[in-house]
Amino acid sequence: MKQKLFLDTNIVIDFLARREEFQSAANILQLGMENKVDLYITGLTVANITYILRSQLGKDKVKDVLYSLCSFIHIAPITENETSKAFETENPDLEDAIQYYSAVSVSADYIITRDPKHFKFSAIPVVNGREYLNK
């Protein structure tokens, strides 16, 4: 059975903006493109990336690239259930808590992020891209 990887927003931004961790992000996305793993993000990630990168890449380019990525990345739900649980969590960052409960809802095997400290409360293993690829 394929592993389910939930990608935090920063992993996708690393790839699109060619930031410091570009290569590990690209390698993880490649695994998804090759159907070796199931990748998940949320609609919140799509919205945040659009907002963050539109001035750097241009609104139309961001939209086109995200549309292409969503051809092999699944969109995990953010419903009333995930949002309510996020509000009840001790985590001070509401966005990360929402992302976490969305990962739970798809039974993710790993959360891939550059900021593991934001998911200290996670019952799902949290690793950065390089750590995952070196497993």
C-alpha positions in Angstrom: 0.0 0.0 0.0 1.3 3.5 -0.9 2.2 5.8 1.9 0.1 9.0 2.3 2.2 12.1 2.7 0.6 15.3 3.9 2.6 18.3 2.6 2.7 21.4 4.7 2.4 24.7 2.7 6.2 25.4 3.1 7.1 22.3 1.2 5.2 23.3 -1.9 6.5 26.9 -1.6 10.0 25.5 -1.4 9.5 23.8 -4.7 7.6 26.7 -6.5 9.9 29.4 -5.3 13.1 27.3 -5.6 14.0 28.0 -2.0 16.6 26.4 0.1 14.9 23.0 0.3 13.9 22.9 -3.3 15.6 19.6 -4.2 14.0 17.6 -1.4 10.6 19.1 -2.2 11.1 18.3 -5.9 12.0 14.7 -5.1 8.9 14.2 -2.9 6.7 15.7 -5.6 8.4 13.4 -8.1 7.4 10.4 -6.0 3.8 11.6 -6.2 4.0 12.2 -10.0 5.3 8.6 -10.4 2.4 7.4 -8.2 4.8 5.9 -5.7 3.1 7.8 -2.8 -0.2 9.6 -2.4 0.4 13.3 -1.7 -2.1 15.6 0.1 -2.4 19.3 0.6 -5.4 21.4 1.6 -7.4 24.2 -0.2 -5.9 26.4 2.5 -2.5 25.6 1.1 -3.6 26.5 -2.4 -5.0 29.8 -1.2 -1.9 30.7 0.9 0.5 29.8 -1.9 -1.5 32.0 -4.3 -1.3 34.9 -1.9 2.3 34.5 -1.0 3.7 33.8 -4.5 1.5 35.9 -6.8 3.9 38.9 -6.7 6.9 36.8 -7.3 5.6 34.5 -10.0 2.5 36.4 -11.2 -1.1 35.5 -10.5 -1.6 33.5 -13.8 1.6 31.5 -13.4 0.8 30.6 -9.8 -2.7 29.5 -10.8 -1.4 27.4 -13.8 1.3 25.7 -11.7 -1.0 24.9 -8.8 -3.6 23.5 -11.2 -0.9 21.3 -12.7 0.3 20.1 -9.2 -3.3 19.3 -8.3 -3.5 16.8 -11.1 -1.5 14.4 -8.9 -1.8 15.9 -5.4 -5.1 15.2 -3.5 -6.9 18.0 -1.7 -7.6 17.0 1.9 -10.7 18.3 3.5 -11.1 21.2 5.9 -14.6 20.8 7.2 -16.3 21.9 10.4 -14.9 18.8 12.1 -11.2 19.6 11.3 -11.7 23.3 12.2 -13.5 22.6 15.5 -10.7 20.2 16.5 -8.1 22.8 15.6 -9.8 25.3 17.9 -9.6 22.8 20.8 -5.9 22.0 20.3 -3.3 23.4 22.6 -1.2 24.4 19.5 -0.8 28.2 19.3 -0.8 28.2 15.5 -4.4 27.7 14.3 -3.3 27.2 10.7 -1.0 24.3 11.6 -3.6 22.7 13.8 -6.1 22.9 10.9 -3.5 21.3 8.6 -2.9 18.6 11.2 -6.5 17.6 11.5 -6.8 17.6 7.8 -3.9 15.2 7.6 -5.6 13.0 10.3 -8.8 13.0 8.2 -7.0 11.3 5.3 -5.0 8.9 7.5 -1.7 10.4 6.5 1.4 8.3 7.3 3.7 11.4 7.6 3.4 15.2 7.7 6.3 16.7 5.7 7.2 20.2 6.8 10.2 22.5 7.3 8.8 23.4 10.7 8.4 20.2 12.7 8.3 22.2 15.9 4.9 23.6 14.8 3.5 20.0 15.0 4.8 18.9 18.4 1.3 17.8 19.4 1.1 15.4 16.3 0.3 11.7 16.7 1.4 11.4 13.0 5.2 11.3 12.4 6.4 14.8 11.4 9.6 15.0 9.3 11.3 17.4 6.9 11.7 16.4 3.3 15.3 15.2 3.6 14.5 13.0 6.6 11.6 11.4 4.7 13.7 10.8 1.6 16.5 9.2 3.8 14.2 6.7 5.4 
